[in-house]
Amino acid sequence: MERLSGPLPTRGPETGPLAPGSPNEPPLVAYPPAPSRTLGKRLSPTDRDTLIAAFNAGASQQHLATQYGISIRSVKRLVHGNSNRPQATKNRLTPDQRHTIAHTYATTGTTQAELARGFGVDISTIKRILRDARNTELGDTFA
């Protein structure tokens, strides 16, 4: 076996064909770039709404996946994921209610559990409101 001496050969007849345009450019790729993988770019908002409506009307996930050119998993993500869940605005507390909770707790002997029952929320919500109110008061004191 012979050892190579000197620099390695560059692209040319010995190593392969030259790229079009310049000997330093890599050869062109024979396939197009892959399409975007995000659902937001593959489906318009109208397509999403139509797909969800068709699913709710009884269309199968397999049929919808084939029709829209996406995977069954993507269909499941759309119809069962966060994008199809309405926001829970009916049971949200208003800023006035939050203030009332903090004020009532600070000035009366009402317990957190009683406040939670009275406002129809979980006790963890009351604890969070009171903690936020304390942090706001402390922030106002040092401002």
C-alpha beads as a LAMMPS data file, in Angstrom:
LAMMPS data file: protein, C-alpha beads

143 atoms
142 bonds

1 atom types
1 bond types

-500.0 500.0 xlo xhi
-500.0 500.0 ylo yhi
-500.0 500.0 zlo zhi

Masses

1 110.0

Atoms # bond

1 1 1 0.000 0.000 0.000
2 1 1 1.280 3.419 -0.905
3 1 1 1.120 6.393 1.379
4 1 1 -0.274 9.589 0.049
5 1 1 2.142 12.428 0.116
6 1 1 1.224 16.052 -0.233
7 1 1 -2.209 17.671 -0.044
8 1 1 -5.344 15.685 -0.682
9 1 1 -6.901 16.222 -4.106
10 1 1 -9.749 18.731 -4.335
11 1 1 -12.998 18.196 -6.191
12 1 1 -12.343 17.412 -9.762
13 1 1 -12.174 14.516 -12.156
14 1 1 -10.298 12.395 -9.595
15 1 1 -12.820 12.819 -6.755
16 1 1 -16.140 13.382 -8.461
17 1 1 -18.133 15.876 -10.506
18 1 1 -17.976 19.592 -9.846
19 1 1 -21.027 21.451 -8.595
20 1 1 -22.765 23.715 -11.095
21 1 1 -21.630 27.309 -10.971
22 1 1 -18.487 27.022 -8.872
23 1 1 -15.999 24.320 -7.961
24 1 1 -16.369 25.265 -4.258
25 1 1 -20.161 24.959 -4.081
26 1 1 -21.717 21.731 -2.825
27 1 1 -23.856 19.858 -5.351
28 1 1 -27.560 20.723 -5.532
29 1 1 -29.938 18.474 -3.617
30 1 1 -32.164 16.287 -5.766
31 1 1 -35.248 16.638 -3.529
32 1 1 -37.274 19.689 -2.390
33 1 1 -37.087 20.996 1.170
34 1 1 -39.436 19.350 3.658
35 1 1 -42.718 21.165 4.398
36 1 1 -43.207 22.866 7.724
37 1 1 -44.053 20.387 10.471
38 1 1 -46.123 22.647 12.721
39 1 1 -49.874 22.218 12.580
40 1 1 -50.339 25.978 12.603
41 1 1 -48.618 26.232 9.226
42 1 1 -50.191 23.096 7.740
43 1 1 -53.793 23.922 8.672
44 1 1 -55.509 27.281 8.492
45 1 1 -57.775 28.343 11.384
46 1 1 -60.768 27.633 9.130
47 1 1 -59.472 24.107 8.421
48 1 1 -59.008 23.518 12.147
49 1 1 -62.569 24.634 12.917
50 1 1 -63.953 22.516 10.075
51 1 1 -61.961 19.475 11.224
52 1 1 -63.170 19.843 14.833
53 1 1 -66.768 20.330 13.682
54 1 1 -66.541 17.221 11.466
55 1 1 -65.134 15.202 14.376
56 1 1 -67.907 16.403 16.692
57 1 1 -70.429 15.439 13.988
58 1 1 -69.101 11.858 13.995
59 1 1 -66.326 11.694 11.377
60 1 1 -63.592 9.176 12.188
61 1 1 -60.094 10.310 13.090
62 1 1 -58.662 8.138 10.289
63 1 1 -60.922 9.789 7.701
64 1 1 -60.035 13.293 8.932
65 1 1 -56.311 12.514 8.963
66 1 1 -56.481 11.294 5.364
67 1 1 -58.652 14.212 4.238
68 1 1 -56.382 16.896 5.721
69 1 1 -53.061 15.147 5.066
70 1 1 -52.044 14.938 8.734
71 1 1 -51.444 12.074 11.142
72 1 1 -54.093 10.547 13.387
73 1 1 -52.066 11.815 16.342
74 1 1 -52.380 15.369 15.012
75 1 1 -56.145 14.929 14.704
76 1 1 -56.294 13.690 18.305
77 1 1 -54.178 16.633 19.441
78 1 1 -56.532 19.057 17.720
79 1 1 -59.829 17.593 18.924
80 1 1 -58.763 16.656 22.449
81 1 1 -55.983 19.151 23.095
82 1 1 -55.980 22.642 24.524
83 1 1 -56.930 24.149 21.182
84 1 1 -60.468 22.727 21.423
85 1 1 -61.156 23.561 25.076
86 1 1 -63.149 26.686 25.811
87 1 1 -61.677 28.922 28.467
88 1 1 -63.384 28.713 31.847
89 1 1 -64.587 32.302 32.128
90 1 1 -67.939 31.585 33.760
91 1 1 -66.435 30.745 37.150
92 1 1 -63.602 33.293 37.230
93 1 1 -63.500 35.769 40.082
94 1 1 -63.619 39.449 39.241
95 1 1 -61.030 41.875 40.656
96 1 1 -63.742 43.231 43.001
97 1 1 -64.430 39.733 44.323
98 1 1 -60.681 39.170 44.850
99 1 1 -60.445 42.435 46.779
100 1 1 -63.503 41.474 48.863
101 1 1 -61.925 38.113 49.713
102 1 1 -58.670 39.730 50.845
103 1 1 -60.480 42.457 52.796
104 1 1 -62.928 40.043 54.466
105 1 1 -60.131 37.695 55.507
106 1 1 -58.020 40.547 56.906
107 1 1 -60.783 42.335 58.832
108 1 1 -63.124 39.577 60.023
109 1 1 -62.614 36.192 61.548
110 1 1 -63.768 34.367 58.396
111 1 1 -61.697 31.274 57.624
112 1 1 -60.255 30.425 54.226
113 1 1 -62.566 27.407 53.990
114 1 1 -65.632 29.587 54.642
115 1 1 -64.524 32.054 51.971
116 1 1 -63.986 29.197 49.510
117 1 1 -67.487 27.844 50.126
118 1 1 -69.028 31.314 49.958
119 1 1 -67.433 32.152 46.605
120 1 1 -67.736 28.638 45.145
121 1 1 -64.024 28.084 44.590
122 1 1 -61.380 25.730 45.913
123 1 1 -59.443 26.682 49.029
124 1 1 -56.231 26.764 46.971
125 1 1 -57.760 29.655 44.991
126 1 1 -58.396 31.558 48.226
127 1 1 -54.818 30.904 49.382
128 1 1 -53.445 32.166 46.063
129 1 1 -55.606 35.333 46.195
130 1 1 -54.466 36.069 49.766
131 1 1 -50.818 35.445 48.863
132 1 1 -51.099 37.763 45.837
133 1 1 -52.772 40.421 48.006
134 1 1 -49.960 40.184 50.591
135 1 1 -47.313 40.472 47.872
136 1 1 -49.099 43.482 46.363
137 1 1 -49.318 45.211 49.742
138 1 1 -45.629 44.552 50.412
139 1 1 -44.747 45.859 46.958
140 1 1 -46.788 49.040 47.560
141 1 1 -45.056 49.592 50.910
142 1 1 -41.566 49.532 49.396
143 1 1 -42.433 51.506 46.259

Bonds

1 1 1 2
2 1 2 3
3 1 3 4
4 1 4 5
5 1 5 6
6 1 6 7
7 1 7 8
8 1 8 9
9 1 9 10
10 1 10 11
11 1 11 12
12 1 12 13
13 1 13 14
14 1 14 15
15 1 15 16
16 1 16 17
17 1 17 18
18 1 18 19
19 1 19 20
20 1 20 21
21 1 21 22
22 1 22 23
23 1 23 24
24 1 24 25
25 1 25 26
26 1 26 27
27 1 27 28
28 1 28 29
29 1 29 30
30 1 30 31
31 1 31 32
32 1 32 33
33 1 33 34
34 1 34 35
35 1 35 36
36 1 36 37
37 1 37 38
38 1 38 39
39 1 39 40
40 1 40 41
41 1 41 42
42 1 42 43
43 1 43 44
44 1 44 45
45 1 45 46
46 1 46 47
47 1 47 48
48 1 48 49
49 1 49 50
50 1 50 51
51 1 51 52
52 1 52 53
53 1 53 54
54 1 54 55
55 1 55 56
56 1 56 57
57 1 57 58
58 1 58 59
59 1 59 60
60 1 60 61
61 1 61 62
62 1 62 63
63 1 63 64
64 1 64 65
65 1 65 66
66 1 66 67
67 1 67 68
68 1 68 69
69 1 69 70
70 1 70 71
71 1 71 72
72 1 72 73
73 1 73 74
74 1 74 75
75 1 75 76
76 1 76 77
77 1 77 78
78 1 78 79
79 1 79 80
80 1 80 81
81 1 81 82
82 1 82 83
83 1 83 84
84 1 84 85
85 1 85 86
86 1 86 87
87 1 87 88
88 1 88 89
89 1 89 90
90 1 90 91
91 1 91 92
92 1 92 93
93 1 93 94
94 1 94 95
95 1 95 96
96 1 96 97
97 1 97 98
98 1 98 99
99 1 99 100
100 1 100 101
101 1 101 102
102 1 102 103
103 1 103 104
104 1 104 105
105 1 105 106
106 1 106 107
107 1 107 108
108 1 108 109
109 1 109 110
110 1 110 111
111 1 111 112
112 1 112 113
113 1 113 114
114 1 114 115
115 1 115 116
116 1 116 117
117 1 117 118
118 1 118 119
119 1 119 120
120 1 120 121
121 1 121 122
122 1 122 123
123 1 123 124
124 1 124 125
125 1 125 126
126 1 126 127
127 1 127 128
128 1 128 129
129 1 129 130
130 1 130 131
131 1 131 132
132 1 132 133
133 1 133 134
134 1 134 135
135 1 135 136
136 1 136 137
137 1 137 138
138 1 138 139
139 1 139 140
140 1 140 141
141 1 141 142
142 1 142 143
